[in-house]
Amino acid sequence: MGRHDDDETVNITSDVLGGEVALMALNDKLDMCVIKRIKVCTPMGMCLSKNGDALYTGSDHWMYKIKDGKIINKLDNDLFNCIHGIYRTKKDTIYVTSTGIDSILEICPNNPNKQYLVSDTKGNRVIIMNKDYKISNIIQNNFDWVQDAIFVSDGNVLVADSNNGRIVHWDKENQLYSEVYSYNTYQRRIGSIIEISKKR
């Protein structure tokens, strides 16, 4: 927040604050000079790409990829809110601190096919999200107390439909459901499922 001379309180936005990412060189005499400046509103946090040829930086509700002195990609995500820190992991994902929602996110900037499953227990559904955590599909089939859902090796989904006493297979390509296992709900519930490859 900021104040004008007339004491009127106003919002200070990222556009007002401005900002830039600067590539600088430090020589043997400890003299530093700016080689390149890239305008980015309130940049916060930085990390290099895996091969070191690009830079990622956060900017409020976005993350930018910078290469050869230019912004080449702007990553948008509904969960980005006041990005503060960025860290690249050994598996080439990026941890992003989204301070506006008090969360640390893991994103896959180089894998557009990366997807996530959310077992919405209260909503009795499974949500498929893309790499930017945007909803790409919703699986619903009269579920009751969904406890887990996983992608299997063929790209389809298994759902632990706990109170209905069944495991449901969802065919991604044909949008078809089939019950692949059932059990007596008076005796047990399924809380988690995992795919294990069978040795031949």
C-alpha positions in Angstrom: 0.0 0.0 0.0 1.1 3.6 -0.5 0.0 7.1 0.3 -0.5 10.3 -1.8 0.2 13.7 -0.3 -3.6 14.0 0.4 -3.3 10.9 2.6 -5.5 8.9 0.2 -4.6 5.2 0.5 -4.1 3.5 -2.8 -3.1 0.1 -4.1 0.5 -0.2 -5.3 0.4 -2.6 -8.2 3.2 -4.5 -9.9 2.9 -2.2 -12.9 3.5 0.9 -10.7 6.5 -0.7 -9.0 8.1 -1.9 -12.3 11.2 -3.9 -12.3 13.8 -5.7 -14.4 16.1 -8.7 -14.6 19.7 -7.7 -15.3 22.5 -9.8 -16.7 25.7 -8.5 -15.2 29.4 -9.3 -15.5 32.0 -9.1 -12.7 35.6 -8.8 -13.9 38.8 -9.6 -12.0 39.0 -6.0 -10.6 35.5 -6.6 -9.1 34.0 -4.0 -11.4 30.4 -5.0 -12.4 28.7 -3.9 -15.6 25.2 -4.6 -16.9 25.2 -6.6 -20.2 21.5 -6.9 -20.7 18.3 -5.6 -19.1 14.9 -7.4 -19.4 11.8 -5.6 -18.2 9.8 -7.8 -15.7 7.4 -6.3 -13.2 8.5 -7.1 -9.6 10.7 -10.1 -10.4 11.0 -12.5 -7.4 13.1 -15.7 -7.3 15.3 -17.0 -10.1 16.6 -20.4 -11.3 18.3 -21.7 -14.4 17.0 -24.3 -16.8 18.6 -27.7 -16.7 21.1 -27.0 -19.4 21.7 -23.4 -18.2 20.6 -21.7 -21.4 17.4 -20.1 -19.9 16.3 -18.3 -16.8 13.0 -18.6 -14.9 11.8 -15.8 -12.7 8.5 -15.2 -10.9 6.4 -12.0 -11.2 3.4 -11.8 -9.0 0.9 -14.2 -10.8 3.1 -15.4 -13.6 6.5 -17.0 -14.2 8.6 -16.0 -17.1 11.2 -18.0 -19.1 14.0 -15.8 -20.4 16.5 -16.8 -23.1 18.9 -14.8 -25.2 17.9 -11.6 -23.4 14.2 -12.0 -24.3 11.1 -13.4 -22.6 10.2 -16.5 -24.6 7.4 -17.9 -22.5 4.9 -16.7 -19.9 3.6 -19.5 -17.6 0.2 -18.8 -16.1 -1.3 -20.8 -13.2 -4.4 -20.3 -11.2 -2.4 -21.1 -8.0 0.3 -18.5 -8.7 -0.2 -15.7 -6.2 2.7 -13.4 -5.1 5.5 -15.7 -6.3 8.5 -15.2 -4.0 11.0 -18.0 -4.6 11.8 -20.5 -7.4 14.0 -23.6 -7.2 14.7 -26.3 -9.9 14.8 -29.9 -8.7 17.1 -32.7 -9.9 14.1 -34.2 -11.8 13.8 -30.9 -13.7 10.6 -29.7 -12.1 10.4 -26.3 -10.4 9.3 -25.5 -6.9 7.4 -22.2 -6.7 6.6 -20.5 -3.4 3.1 -18.9 -3.9 3.0 -16.8 -0.8 -0.4 -15.4 -1.5 -1.9 -18.8 -0.8 0.8 -19.9 1.7 1.8 -22.8 -0.6 4.7 -24.4 -2.3 3.9 -25.7 -5.8 5.7 -28.1 -8.0 5.4 -27.5 -11.8 6.8 -29.2 -14.9 7.6 -26.3 -17.3 9.1 -28.6 -20.0 6.5 -31.4 -20.0 3.2 -30.2 -21.4 1.8 -33.7 -21.1 2.3 -33.8 -17.4 -1.0 -34.3 -15.6 -2.2 -34.5 -12.0 -5.1 -36.3 -10.4 -7.1 -34.9 -7.5 -9.5 -37.2 -5.6 -12.3 -34.9 -4.7 -13.8 -36.9 -1.8 -16.5 -34.4 -0.9 -17.5 -33.8 -4.5 -17.5 -37.5 -5.3 -15.4 -37.0 -8.4 -11.8 -37.1 -9.8 -10.3 -34.0 -11.3 -7.6 -34.2 -14.0 -5.3 -31.2 -14.1 -2.7 -30.2 -16.6 0.9 -29.1 -15.9 -0.4 -25.6 -15.1 -2.9 -27.0 -12.6 -5.8 -26.1 -14.8 -8.7 -28.6 -15.0 -8.6 -30.5 -18.2 -11.2 -33.2 -17.4 -13.6 -34.4 -14.6 -14.4 -38.0 -14.0 -17.8 -38.7 -12.5 -19.7 -41.9 -12.3 -22.1 -41.9 -9.3 -19.0 -42.2 -7.0 -19.5 -42.2 -3.2 -16.4 -41.2 -1.1 -13.6 -41.4 -3.6 -10.4 -42.2 -1.7 -7.8 -42.5 -4.4 -7.2 -42.3 -8.1 -4.2 -43.2 -10.2 -3.0 -43.1 -13.8 -2.1 -46.6 -15.0 0.6 -47.4 -17.6 -1.8 -47.2 -20.5 -2.8 -43.7 -19.6 -6.2 -44.6 -18.3 -7.4 -44.1 -14.7 -8.3 -46.3 -11.8 -10.6 -44.9 -9.1 -11.1 -46.2 -5.6 -14.9 -45.7 -5.1 -14.8 -46.6 -1.5 -18.5 -46.4 -0.2 -19.7 -48.1 -3.4 -17.3 -51.0 -2.8 -15.6 -50.9 -6.2 -12.6 -50.0 -8.2 -13.6 -48.3 -11.4 -11.5 -48.1 -14.6 -11.9 -45.0 -16.8 -11.0 -45.3 -20.4 -9.5 -41.9 -21.3 -9.9 -42.2 -25.1 -13.4 -43.5 -25.2 -14.7 -41.9 -22.0 -16.0 -45.3 -20.8 -16.3 -46.6 -17.3 -16.1 -50.2 -16.2 -16.1 -51.8 -12.7 -13.0 -53.9 -12.5 -13.2 -55.0 -8.8 -16.0 -55.0 -6.2 -16.1 -55.8 -2.5 -18.4 -55.9 0.5 -18.5 -52.5 2.1 -19.6 -53.9 5.4 -16.2 -55.7 5.7 -13.7 -53.3 4.2 -13.0 -50.0 2.5 -10.2 -49.2 -0.1 -8.2 -46.1 0.9 -5.3 -46.3 -1.6 -4.3 -48.1 -4.9 -1.1 -48.5 -6.7 0.0 -50.1 -10.0 2.7 -52.8 -9.7 4.2 -54.4 -12.8 3.9 -58.2 -12.7 7.1 -60.0 -13.6 6.8 -62.7 -16.3 
